[in-house]
Amino acid sequence: MSKPCIHLIAGARPNFMKIAPIVRALRSNGRLDWKIVHTGQHYDRDMNDVFFEELGIPAPDVRLGCGGGSHAEQTGKIMLAYEQLIAAEKPQACLVVGDVNSTLACSIVAKKAGVPVIHVEAGLRSGDMAMPEEINRLVTDAITDWFFVTEPSGYNHLQREGKDMSKVWDVGHVMVDNVLYQADKLATQDTSGLESDAFKRQHSRYAVVTLHRPSNVDSAEALEKVATVLRRVGQELPLVFPVHPRTRANIEKFDIDLGPNVTLMGPQAYMSFLHLWKDAVVVLTDSGGLQEETTALGVPCVTIRENTERPVTVDEGSNVLAGTDPDNVIHHALQAIAGNGKKGRRPALWDGKSAERIVAVLVEKLDA
């Protein structure tokens, strides 16, 4: 008799970081089958065999190849392609992670096809409806069947929104599972071939910068505020900035001066970037996932945003929500440089076993 099969949906490189621990746990458990479905939301030339070997998972079983476009175009293309796949394969469940367009598109298609929707990283809310991710989160959770939350705020949001709490599980965070797994691998491997290693050999103390949100990089005024921070912090120690392509284009378009002590790099492969930020004095970012990963490894993080959907990183972890006022961001960055940055603690259940908890629930629900 065949095992129940789950579609594991991923649309971009960060999604695979969350899918990977689940694949490893499914493989270890052995009670369920799965297929990794890559929607192709983001094409990444570095997402090759070595990328999946690093994650300890096989390459995707299905590549929908949907590509880019506007939010509406991308969501529509993914829905059309996934509708054909789900009709042909009739999986027993569709598991989505996070809050990208693929998460939303495949959830809608699965729900209309009568396939249970599983949302990993459910319940996160920023309260900012100008963020496309917030809309994706809200709509996905409106039709999800089984919710796996990463932190207490997720549980509380779902309860307030009237969800059936018998279908909500606080399991910890698969992103933390992955960063702990990869950090262990990194500790035993030769790092000399990693792109970031040359910078690390030259600098014993440094800060890492990542910025990509439209509110920080899509206007000259916003980018100049960020540049003010980098010029001042750069007076204290070197900064390394793996630059998102849109951010780089806007820096050039608006002729923004980041100062003499900022090293620009291209986007980094996962292990190269982990090798870089795990030893940083401080990380300056507007990334959601990096707020969590820095908390997992106890690296001081200053988040250049007015809100966060991951408040446990502030309440318990090593993250400071500094807003976008340059003076405030500079203050917290200099605190970290002086050795007074937040260390915090790793939240409960962020122990590297979240995927095992998820799989245990799925086996109970699907392998009756």
Sequence and secondary structure as in RCSB ss.txt:
>XXXX:A:sequence
MSKPCIHLIAGARPNFMKIAPIVRALRSNGRLDWKIVHTGQHYDRDMNDVFFEELGIPAPDVRLGCGGGSHAEQT
GKIMLAYEQLIAAEKPQACLVVGDVNSTLACSIVAKKAGVPVIHVEAGLRSGDMAMPEEINRLVTDAITDWFFVT
EPSGYNHLQREGKDMSKVWDVGHVMVDNVLYQADKLATQDTSGLESDAFKRQHSRYAVVTLHRPSNVDSAEALEK
VATVLRRVGQELPLVFPVHPRTRANIEKFDIDLGPNVTLMGPQAYMSFLHLWKDAVVVLTDSGGLQEETTALGVP
CVTIRENTERPVTVDEGSNVLAGTDPDNVIHHALQAIAGNGKKGRRPALWDGKSAERIVAVLVEKLDA
>XXXX:A:secstr
    EEEEEE SHHHHHHHHHHHHHHHHH S EEEEEE  SS  TT SHHHHHHHTS   SEE     S HHHHH
HHHHHHHHHHHHHH  SEEEEETTSHHHHHHHHHHHHTT  EEEETTT   S TTSHHHHHHHHHHHH SEEEES
SHHHHHHHHHTT  GGGEEE   HHHHHHHHHHHHHHTS  TTSTTHHHHHH SS EEEE   HHHHSSHHHHHH
HHHHHHHHTTTS EEEE  HHHHHHHHHTT    TTEEEE    HHHHHHHHTT SEEEE  HHHHHHHHHHT  
EEE SS  S THHHHTSSEEE  S HHHHHHHHHHIIIII       TT SS HHHHHHHHHHHHH  
